[in-house]
Amino acid sequence: MRAFMLSILALAGCSDECFIDGLGCEDDIVPRVYTAVAAGADHTCARADTALQCWGDGPAPPRGGNVLRAAGEITCGLDQPSGMLACAYPGSSIYYPSDFFVDVAVSETHGCGIRRLGDGTHRLTCWDDPTPPLGTVSESVAVGNGHTCALRGGAASCWGRNESGQASPPPQVLDKLAASDGYTCALDQSAIVCWGLAPSPIPAGSFVEIAAGKSFACALRTDQTIACWGDPLDGRTSPPSGAFTTLAVGGRHGCAIDVAGGLACWGADDVGQSSPN
């Protein structure tokens, strides 16, 4: 009888794996619900439920947290609220199990994390180069290739390479920093403002998040749609339509999590960086 029922279900497009109590079938591929995503030069990592997946040409962090950051061939996982930070580099890794990080940013040249100290203040710890001014306090940080910018009370301070003006921020109150090779961007009362050799033309409108790539950038509008600008090669400035909650930009591609927890990627895919597993 079971064999007879299975043959009927097979004709209806069902497989043995999705046979349910002899009454019907259901899709045996359960949709993943993504909660975090990060994009490097040619790879992407994302957290779906309790699992971490990475695809393309790049490393997974030695420990996967619920906050992910990536750039170049580097991927970091930050676990909140424990504050444990782990980053994978080509051929090596770093691990901070007890430094209570609250955020982290990485580039191809260096990384910086915001540590919560015992007195409740937040201080920057950076590795490789450049080193922040002693005792730098910050609520957020962004790192480009050779320069760093941090915010305190809405005021931006930057250090490191500055040949293109990427470390010379404007004096206004800013939010949501993002940095890449030769430029930095932020939000000024929800409008995008950039300094250095930033991609153009910068879109007008109201935004809540921004992500910077080498030759292009993307931002999330207040209506949850995505705008990208800069070099359009490989479709990197042609994001999907729909409503999204967060986004990440890599070297030549981008990925975003939609309001239902689904993941969409666009742009270059020559090593599978835009093809989630």
C-alpha positions in Angstrom: 0.0 0.0 0.0 2.9 2.4 0.9 4.6 1.7 -2.4 1.3 2.4 -4.3 0.8 5.7 -2.4 4.4 6.7 -3.1 4.0 6.1 -6.8 0.9 8.3 -6.9 2.7 11.0 -5.0 5.7 10.7 -7.3 3.4 11.3 -10.2 2.2 14.4 -8.5 5.8 15.7 -8.1 6.5 14.4 -4.6 9.5 12.4 -3.5 10.0 9.8 -0.9 11.9 12.3 1.3 8.8 14.6 1.5 6.2 11.9 2.0 4.2 12.9 5.1 1.9 10.4 6.8 0.5 9.1 3.6 -1.6 12.2 3.3 0.5 14.4 1.0 3.9 16.0 0.7 5.7 19.2 1.5 8.8 20.8 0.1 11.8 19.1 1.7 13.8 22.3 1.3 13.0 24.5 4.3 13.6 28.2 3.5 16.5 29.6 5.4 16.0 32.7 7.6 19.1 34.9 7.4 20.0 37.3 10.2 23.5 38.6 9.2 25.6 38.9 6.0 29.1 40.1 5.1 30.8 40.4 1.7 34.5 40.4 1.0 36.4 40.8 -2.3 35.2 37.6 -3.8 33.3 35.8 -1.1 30.2 36.1 1.1 29.3 34.8 4.6 25.8 34.8 6.1 24.2 33.4 9.2 21.0 31.5 8.7 19.2 30.5 11.9 22.0 29.0 13.9 24.3 28.0 11.0 27.0 30.0 9.2 27.5 29.5 5.5 30.2 31.0 3.3 30.6 30.8 -0.5 32.9 32.2 -3.2 36.7 32.5 -2.7 37.3 33.5 0.9 37.5 32.1 4.5 34.9 31.5 7.1 35.7 32.9 10.6 37.1 30.4 13.1 34.1 31.2 15.2 30.8 32.5 13.7 29.1 35.2 15.6 25.7 36.9 15.1 27.5 40.0 13.7 29.6 39.4 10.5 32.1 41.7 8.8 34.3 41.0 5.7 36.7 42.7 3.3 39.3 41.4 0.9 40.1 37.9 2.1 39.2 38.6 5.7 36.1 37.5 7.6 35.2 38.3 11.2 32.5 36.9 13.4 31.5 38.8 16.6 29.3 37.1 19.1 26.9 39.3 21.0 26.3 39.7 23.9 29.4 37.7 25.0 31.7 40.1 23.0 33.9 37.3 21.6 35.6 38.2 18.3 37.3 35.9 15.8 38.7 36.8 12.4 40.0 34.6 9.6 42.9 35.9 7.5 44.6 34.0 4.6 46.6 31.3 6.4 45.9 32.6 9.9 43.3 33.8 12.3 42.9 36.0 15.4 40.7 35.3 18.4 39.7 37.6 21.3 37.7 35.5 23.7 37.4 37.9 26.6 37.8 41.5 25.3 34.0 42.3 25.2 33.8 43.8 21.7 30.5 45.5 20.7 31.4 46.1 17.0 34.2 45.4 14.5 35.2 46.7 11.0 37.8 45.3 8.6 39.5 46.2 5.3 42.1 44.6 3.2 44.8 46.3 5.2 43.7 46.3 8.8 40.9 46.0 11.3 39.5 47.8 14.3 37.1 46.7 17.0 35.1 48.7 19.6 35.7 47.3 23.1 33.5 47.8 26.1 35.6 48.5 29.2 34.7 47.7 32.8 33.8 51.4 33.4 31.3 51.3 30.6 33.3 53.3 28.1 34.0 52.2 24.6 37.6 52.2 23.2 39.1 51.2 19.9 41.5 48.4 19.4 43.1 48.1 16.0 45.4 45.5 14.5 48.0 45.9 11.7 47.9 49.5 10.6 47.0 52.3 11.3 46.9 52.6 15.1 44.2 54.9 16.5 45.2 57.9 18.7 45.7 56.8 22.3 42.5 56.5 24.2 40.2 56.9 21.3 36.5 56.6 22.4 34.0 55.7 19.7 30.4 54.6 19.1 31.1 53.3 15.6 34.1 52.7 13.3 34.8 52.2 9.6 38.0 51.2 8.0 39.2 51.6 4.5 42.5 50.6 2.8 45.0 52.4 5.0 42.7 54.8 6.8 40.1 54.7 9.7 37.2 56.9 10.7 35.4 56.8 14.0 32.4 58.6 15.5 31.9 60.1 18.9 28.8 62.1 19.6 28.2 62.4 15.9 31.6 64.0 15.2 33.9 62.1 12.9 37.7 61.8 13.4 39.9 60.0 10.9 43.6 59.0 10.6 45.9 57.1 8.3 46.3 57.6 4.6 44.8 60.9 3.3 46.1 61.5 -0.2 42.6 61.6 -1.6 40.9 63.4 1.4 39.5 60.1 2.7 40.7 60.9 6.2 39.3 64.6 6.2 35.7 64.4 7.3 33.3 67.3 7.1 32.4 69.1 10.4 28.7 68.2 10.5 27.0 65.6 12.8 27.2 62.2 11.1 26.0 58.6 11.5 26.5 55.2 9.9 30.1 55.3 8.7 31.3 53.2 5.7 34.8 53.2 4.2 36.7 51.6 1.3 39.7 52.3 -0.9 40.3 56.1 -1.0 37.0 57.3 0.4 34.6 57.4 3.3 30.8 57.9 3.5 28.3 58.5 6.2 24.7 59.7 6.8 24.0 63.3 7.6 20.4 63.4 8.9 19.6 60.4 6.6 21.3 62.0 3.5 24.5 60.5 2.1 27.7 62.5 2.4 31.1 61.2 1.2 34.7 62.5 1.2 37.7 61.4 -0.8 37.4 59.7 -4.2 33.9 58.3 -3.7 31.8 56.7 -6.4 29.3 59.0 -8.1 26.7 60.2 -8.6 25.6 59.9 -5.0 21.9 59.4 -4.9 19.5 61.8 -3.1 16.9 60.7 -0.7 16.5 59.4 2.9 18.7 56.4 3.9 19.2 54.3 7.0 22.3 52.2 6.1 25.3 52.5 3.8 27.9 50.0 2.5 31.1 50.9 0.6 32.9 48.9 -2.1 36.0 49.6 -4.1 34.4 51.2 -7.1 30.7 51.3 -6.1 28.5 51.7 -3.0 25.0 50.8 -1.9 22.6 52.2 0.7 19.3 51.2 2.2 16.5 53.7 1.8 14.0 54.5 4.6 11.4 52.7 2.5 13.7 49.6 2.6 14.6 49.6 -1.0 18.3 49.6 -2.2 20.1 52.2 -4.2 23.6 51.5 -5.7 25.9 53.8 -7.6 29.4 53.9 -9.2 30.9 51.4 -11.6 28.1 49.4 -13.1 30.3 46.5 -14.4 28.9 43.0 -13.7 25.6 44.5 -12.6 27.0 45.5 -9.2 24.9 48.7 -9.2 21.7 46.9 -10.2 20.3 45.5 -6.9 17.1 43.5 -6.8 13.8 45.2 -6.1 11.9 44.5 -2.9 12.1 45.5 0.8 15.3 44.7 2.7 16.5 45.1 6.3 20.3 45.0 5.8 23.0 44.8 3.1 26.7 44.1 2.5 28.9 45.1 -0.4 32.0 43.3 -1.5 34.7 43.9 -4.1 32.4 43.5 -7.1 29.1 42.2 -5.7 26.4 42.9 -3.0 24.0 40.9 -0.9 21.0 41.9 1.2 18.5 40.3 3.6 14.9 40.9 2.8 12.1 41.5 5.3 11.2 37.8 5.2 14.7 36.7 6.1 15.6 35.7 2.5 18.9 36.5 0.9 19.5 38.1 -2.5 22.9 38.8 -4.1 23.8 40.6 -7.3 26.9 41.6 -9.3 30.0 39.5 -10.2 29.6 35.8 -9.7 32.7 34.3 -11.4 33.8 32.4 -8.3 30.3 31.9 -6.8 30.3 34.9 -4.5 26.8 35.8 -5.5 25.4 32.3 -5.4 24.4 31.3 -1.8 24.8 27.7 -0.9 
